[in-house]
Amino acid sequence: MPVSFRILPKHGLVYVRYEGHQRMEESLRIFSEYARHPDRRPGQKQLVDLSRLTGFENDFPKLFELQAKKAEVFMDPGVQTLLVYYAPTKLAFDLALLAERSWRPFSFVVSLVQETEADALSLLGLRERSLDQLLQSVS
């Protein structure tokens, strides 16, 4: 599956992983699943792992549609959502910056881009220094 998510309740975190070529329809579908998930909570931190991304669809109208759906879910009075993009490659970094810039006008989302796993995890307040370590700690 090109995009997946896993809610880690112990950490108050949603881990989202993109693999292969990212398609907007798939992202919209997966985000809709997250929005309806019984473990979804306002203000859950989001770690978006773009390390396995090989390409992405340049469909800006669909990107804006996805960001609008996210805004509806993330907008909750008095709650901020921290979104950290782990983007270790140029391709991943370019996509992460595009997404990060789209959140700048909104105070209810704090969006950051990091090039190392350790830095991304640290910004989220996690002790683990790698994604493998994080995912093993919740298995």
Backbone hydrogen bonds, N-H to C=O, Kabsch-Sander energy under -0.5 kcal/mol:
donor,donor_aa,acceptor,acceptor_aa,energy
4,S,17,R,-1.9
6,R,15,Y,-2.1
8,L,6,R,-0.5
8,L,13,L,-3.6
11,H,8,L,-1.6
12,G,8,L,-0.7
12,G,9,P,-0.9
13,L,8,L,-1.7
14,V,45,K,-2.4
15,Y,6,R,-3.1
15,Y,13,L,-0.5
16,V,14,V,-0.6
16,V,47,L,-3.2
17,R,4,S,-2.5
18,Y,49,D,-2.4
19,E,2,P,-3.5
20,G,52,R,-2.4
22,Q,20,G,-0.6
22,Q,55,G,-3.3
27,S,23,R,-2.0
28,L,24,M,-2.8
29,R,25,E,-2.2
30,I,26,E,-2.7
31,F,27,S,-2.4
32,S,28,L,-2.0
33,E,29,R,-1.9
34,Y,30,I,-2.3
35,A,31,F,-2.7
36,R,32,S,-1.3
37,H,33,E,-0.7
37,H,34,Y,-1.2
40,R,37,H,-1.7
44,Q,41,R,-1.5
45,K,12,G,-2.2
46,Q,82,L,-3.1
47,L,14,V,-3.1
48,V,46,Q,-0.6
48,V,84,V,-2.9
49,D,16,V,-3.6
49,D,47,L,-0.7
50,L,48,V,-0.8
50,L,86,Y,-2.6
52,R,18,Y,-0.7
53,L,50,L,-1.5
54,T,20,G,-2.9
55,G,20,G,-1.2
57,E,22,Q,-2.1
59,D,57,E,-1.6
60,F,58,N,-0.8
63,L,59,D,-2.2
64,F,60,F,-2.6
65,E,61,P,-1.8
66,L,62,K,-2.6
67,Q,63,L,-2.6
68,A,64,F,-2.2
69,K,65,E,-2.1
70,K,66,L,-2.4
71,A,67,Q,-2.5
72,E,68,A,-2.0
73,V,69,K,-1.6
74,F,70,K,-3.4
75,M,71,A,-2.2
76,D,74,F,-0.8
76,D,79,V,-0.5
79,V,76,D,-2.3
81,T,108,F,-2.5
83,L,81,T,-0.6
83,L,110,V,-3.3
84,V,46,Q,-3.2
84,V,82,L,-0.5
85,Y,83,L,-0.5
85,Y,112,L,-3.0
86,Y,48,V,-3.1
86,Y,84,V,-0.6
87,A,85,Y,-0.8
87,A,114,Q,-3.4
93,F,89,T,-3.1
94,D,90,K,-2.7
95,L,91,L,-2.0
96,A,92,A,-2.8
97,L,93,F,-2.7
98,L,94,D,-1.8
99,A,95,L,-2.3
100,E,96,A,-3.3
101,R,97,L,-2.6
102,S,98,L,-1.1
103,W,99,A,-0.7
103,W,100,E,-1.2
104,R,100,E,-0.6
104,R,101,R,-0.8
106,F,103,W,-2.1
109,V,106,F,-0.6
110,V,81,T,-2.8
111,S,109,V,-0.6
112,L,83,L,-2.7
114,Q,85,Y,-3.1
120,A,116,T,-2.1
121,L,117,E,-2.8
122,S,118,A,-2.3
123,L,119,D,-2.3
124,L,120,A,-1.0
125,G,122,S,-2.0
126,L,121,L,-2.4
134,L,130,S,-2.1
135,L,131,L,-3.0
136,Q,132,D,-2.4
137,S,133,Q,-1.6
138,V,134,L,-0.6
138,V,135,L,-0.6
139,S,136,Q,-0.8
